Amino acid sequence: MQEIVHLILADGHSEKLDVTHRRLVAELADVKSHEMMATVGPTLRNFKDSPSPRVITTHLPCELLPKQSREKKNKVIYVLRHPKDVFVSYYNFVLQYLEMIRGKPVPHTQEMFDAFFDDLIGGRDRCNFLFVHFESMKSDLEKVVREVSSFIGRELDNTAVKRVVESASIEVMRASFQKDHEQNLTEGKEAVDLNIFVKSGTLNQWKYSFSSEQNERFDNFYREKMMNCDLTTRYVVS
């Protein structure tokens, strides 16, 4: 989604995107030491120096978003995905990233995942939120691009929409990340396995990872948490 928003702001011209501005991640703004700054790059300065409108990616829960997101009504795009696919994706990320980069043990994934449902419900009724399903992006990306562009106030003509759709494909994004990766190496920054960030982009990957017992446990947990949330009715518990 971050790539789509950047492409919309650039009228679909991917060559106009600046790697520094398109990789602003809120979690990396919490830099506690010069050593850590050297690892993640000059993130704080990038936040300050990026031109408006800034596009910031985050996995922070709604309650931890800056108060300006409520007071100034910043536009927030919340991407939903099948919760079981989110679970698998999150587990793989934690497993690979934390062990490889930080040398820390992997936390208990289910404990960290519990807050996912509470966070979703917490942001449900905010008028400055647009909820987009990953499955909708897979089935009709053009429609999603038009919805997002309208939401952020940047209407595109048909030609620009087509450019965005083409540049937001998983193949083009993988090539884009590879280019950014090579630029980081040139600048002496730490290399990170691209497969951590750009996976297959396919649906229902959980079916290859969940055991029958895990599936049953997750279904019971899901029913308990999401009984009254209309956002997740498309995710049939099976």
C-alpha positions in Angstrom: 0.0 0.0 0.0 2.8 2.4 0.8 4.1 2.0 -2.8 0.6 2.6 -4.2 0.2 5.9 -2.2 3.6 7.1 -3.4 2.8 6.2 -7.0 -0.6 8.1 -6.7 1.2 11.2 -5.5 3.6 10.9 -8.4 0.7 10.4 -10.9 2.0 6.9 -11.5 5.5 7.9 -12.6 7.7 5.5 -10.6 10.9 7.2 -11.8 10.0 10.2 -9.7 9.9 8.3 -6.4 12.7 9.1 -3.9 13.9 6.1 -2.0 14.6 8.2 1.1 11.0 9.5 1.3 9.3 6.3 0.3 10.7 4.2 3.1 9.6 6.2 6.1 8.7 3.7 8.8 7.4 5.0 12.1 8.9 2.2 14.2 12.4 3.1 13.0 12.0 6.7 14.4 12.7 5.4 17.9 16.5 5.6 17.7 18.1 5.3 21.1 21.8 5.3 20.2 24.4 6.4 17.6 25.1 2.8 17.0 21.5 2.1 16.2 21.3 5.2 14.0 24.1 3.8 11.9 22.1 0.6 11.5 18.7 2.1 10.4 20.0 5.2 8.7 19.1 8.9 9.5 15.5 8.1 9.9 14.6 11.0 12.2 16.1 13.5 9.8 14.3 11.9 6.9 11.0 12.4 8.7 11.7 16.0 9.2 13.1 16.7 5.7 10.5 14.8 3.7 8.3 17.1 1.7 4.6 17.3 2.5 2.5 15.3 2.1 4.5 12.7 4.0 3.7 9.1 3.6 4.6 7.1 6.7 4.2 3.4 7.1 3.6 1.8 10.5 2.4 -1.3 12.2 1.7 0.6 15.4 -1.7 0.1 17.0 -4.2 2.9 16.7 -3.8 3.9 20.4 -0.1 4.6 19.9 -0.5 6.7 16.8 0.5 10.4 17.3 -2.3 12.5 18.7 -2.1 14.6 15.5 -3.7 11.7 13.6 -6.8 12.4 15.7 -6.7 16.1 16.2 -5.6 17.1 12.6 -7.5 14.2 11.0 -4.5 12.9 9.0 -5.5 10.4 6.4 -5.0 6.8 7.6 -5.2 3.9 5.3 -5.6 0.6 7.2 -4.9 -2.5 5.2 -6.7 -5.7 6.3 -5.8 -9.2 5.3 -7.0 -12.7 6.2 -6.0 -12.9 9.8 -4.4 -16.3 9.3 -2.3 -15.0 6.5 -1.3 -12.1 8.7 -0.3 -14.5 11.5 1.9 -16.5 9.1 3.4 -13.4 7.6 4.1 -11.8 10.9 5.7 -15.0 12.3 8.0 -15.3 9.3 9.0 -11.7 9.6 9.8 -11.9 13.3 11.6 -15.2 12.8 13.9 -13.9 10.1 14.3 -10.3 11.0 14.8 -10.3 14.7 17.1 -13.2 14.8 19.1 -12.0 11.8 19.4 -8.3 12.6 19.1 -8.1 16.3 20.3 -11.5 17.5 17.3 -11.8 19.8 15.1 -14.8 20.4 11.7 -14.8 18.7 8.8 -13.7 21.0 5.8 -15.9 21.5 3.9 -14.9 18.3 0.4 -15.5 19.6 0.9 -13.3 22.6 2.1 -10.5 20.3 -0.7 -11.1 17.9 -3.6 -10.9 20.4 -3.7 -7.1 20.1 -4.4 -7.2 16.3 -8.1 -7.7 16.8 -8.5 -5.1 19.5 -6.6 -2.6 17.4 -8.8 -3.2 14.4 -12.0 -2.6 16.4 -10.4 0.5 18.0 -10.0 2.3 14.7 -13.2 1.1 13.1 -15.3 4.3 13.5 -12.8 7.0 12.8 -13.8 9.1 9.8 -10.3 9.7 8.7 -9.6 6.0 8.2 -10.0 4.1 5.0 -10.1 0.3 5.4 -8.8 -1.6 2.4 -8.8 -5.4 2.1 -5.6 -7.0 0.7 -7.9 -9.5 -1.1 -9.6 -6.6 -2.9 -6.2 -5.4 -4.0 -5.6 -8.8 -5.5 -9.0 -9.1 -7.2 -9.4 -5.5 -8.5 -6.3 -3.3 -7.9 -7.6 -0.6 -10.3 -10.7 -0.1 -8.2 -8.6 0.1 -5.0 -6.2 2.7 -6.6 -9.2 4.9 -7.5 -10.6 4.6 -3.9 -7.3 5.5 -2.4 -6.6 8.4 -4.7 -10.1 9.8 -4.0 -9.6 9.3 -0.2 -6.3 11.3 -0.2 -7.7 14.0 -2.6 -5.5 13.1 -5.6 -7.9 12.2 -8.4 -6.1 10.5 -11.3 -7.0 10.2 -15.0 -7.3 6.7 -16.6 -3.7 6.8 -17.9 -2.3 7.6 -14.5 -4.3 4.9 -12.9 -3.0 2.4 -15.3 0.6 3.4 -14.6 0.0 3.0 -10.8 -1.5 -0.5 -11.3 1.4 -1.6 -13.5 4.0 -0.3 -11.1 2.3 -1.8 -8.1 2.6 -5.4 -9.3 4.6 -7.7 -7.1 7.2 -8.2 -9.9 7.8 -4.5 -10.3 7.9 -3.9 -6.6 10.4 -6.7 -6.1 12.6 -5.1 -8.8 12.2 -1.7 -7.0 13.2 -3.1 -3.7 16.2 -4.8 -5.3 17.3 -1.4 -6.7 16.9 0.2 -3.3 18.8 -2.7 -1.8 21.7 -2.1 -4.2 21.7 1.7 -3.4 21.9 0.9 0.3 24.9 -1.3 -0.3 26.5 1.5 -2.3 26.0 3.8 0.6 27.4 1.3 3.1 24.2 0.5 4.9 23.3 -2.9 6.2 22.0 -5.4 3.7 18.7 -7.1 4.5 17.2 -10.1 2.8 14.6 -8.7 0.4 12.4 -11.8 0.8 11.6 -10.6 4.3 9.7 -7.6 2.9 8.5 -8.8 -0.5 7.1 -12.3 -0.3 4.9 -14.1 -2.8 1.9 -11.7 -2.5 -0.5 -14.6 -2.9 -3.6 -15.5 -0.8 -4.3 -18.3 1.7 -0.7 -19.1 2.5 -1.8 -20.1 5.9 -3.2 -23.3 4.5 0.4 -24.5 4.0 1.4 -23.6 7.6 -1.4 -24.3 10.0 -1.9 -27.7 11.5 -5.5 -28.9 12.2 -5.0 -28.2 15.9 -3.7 -24.7 15.2 -6.5 -23.9 12.8 -9.1 -24.9 15.4 -7.5 -22.8 18.1 -7.3 -19.8 15.8 -10.9 -20.2 14.7 -12.1 -20.2 18.3 -10.0 -17.2 19.1 -11.3 -15.4 16.0 -14.9 -16.0 16.8 -14.4 -14.6 20.3 -12.6 -11.5 19.2 -14.5 -10.5 16.0 -18.0 -11.5 16.7 -19.4 -7.9 16.4 -17.0 -6.5 13.8 -18.4 -6.0 10.3 -14.9 -5.5 8.7 -14.0 -9.1 8.8 -17.2 -10.8 7.6 -15.5 -11.8 4.4 -13.1 -14.0 6.2 -15.0 -17.2 6.6 -13.8 -19.3 9.5 -13.1 -22.7 8.0 
